[in-house]
Amino acid sequence: MYRGIQSSVRRTALLLVALLILSGCTQSDRSFIVKAVAAGIPSLDPFFDEKSGLGEDAELRAERPRGGLQQGNRPGLYGGSSKPSTCDVDRLKEFLTDPKNRQKAREWARIVGISPDSIEEYIDRLTPVLLRHDTLVKNHDYKKGKAVAFDSLLEAGIAVLVNDQGLPAVKCSCGNPLRTFEGDTQKISVRFEDGNKKWPGFREDSVVSVDPSPTKLDRLALVDVDDTGQGIDRPVGTDGSEDRTFDTREKQRVPDLAGLTLAEASQRLADNGLAMDYSGDGPPPDEARVTGSQPAAGSELLWGQYVKLSVDGDATGESGTPPDSGPTSPTETPTDTSTPTEPTETSTPPTDTPPTDTPSTRTPTGTGTTKASPPPSTDNEPPPPADPPRTSSSPATSDPVTSEPVTSAPVTSSAPVTSAPVTSSAPVTSDPAPSTV
């Protein structure tokens, strides 16, 4: 009898241990449920009526990213277009400052981490762009007087406002505030519902999340979605009226990065129109010291291509020997037929100031563009093709357009520029692609 009781207790204990183990595995392996948001498809519970023309998405075929995590300062991470209807910032400000929408304004401000009185100033620091990749974000609907958060995947071609760290901050067509996706990009389960049908070229392993640029940006280096051989140098906080164009086919020289911190090296590369790459599953700490690069300093690459960095082994626990891979192209193979890549992002909301992720700046609307004077570069081979924007919500494919070299290739930067695009302020990885917003 006693032995029978002991045996029963042992079996119960083993069963409990097995359940705990299974529970742990389930928890660590669980997928993040993500709601797909297709270009041109209205939200069911938006902050702003999407039929009022606040913003307009484009039809773009998503570029195939080099990795799931992209940094906000990567040259070519976003596209641009000269269309003035991409994002009507003035209407967004009028709507959120209208006394009739006071409760919506409170919730909107709470999500982005500012006070309602700071909404206009905050929006003026944002910059309109077009997503070139299917991008993960934390989206927010407005239901029963409250902002309701949900993880979502925004289709390439959707127009957004980004802040001065290159993070998506507002979905243009509906005014929904956006924050950084906090899950694992490799453990997601995308749901297509509420009229959002699976778009052509969609691949769950080709989505990206954006991490903040290590430093605040003064300019964004975009790819013209109408002509992928042309880039757009757009000052942060402007609407396209102050754009300068440059030739994405010009080669850029790899700078000497040895001895710099990873954050400094990332920015130096961005200033030179190049993107940062590294070995391992995740980025080394920003303070890690760079010991070498591949290709080496002085090598010439196309605008937006990647440079793989090696860092001091003490900072990562790995060897500090330089990477053994050659130069990598700035673009990846498209989800279906095109090719670029990019980094990622993280962020944290502030209080009376723009979210911890990063602030941004913006200006009046316009479409005029000027050509930037050529920056240091050399010859090169044409960058990977990208698809031109379209006016509907179904993605389409199109051959990248090439054009006469325009001018020089600017890059994201934090320093003001004059007649030629200047540099940026954070690690970047880029791939040439479509348009100016």
Disulfide bonds with the S-S distance in Angstrom:
Cys87-Cys172 2.15
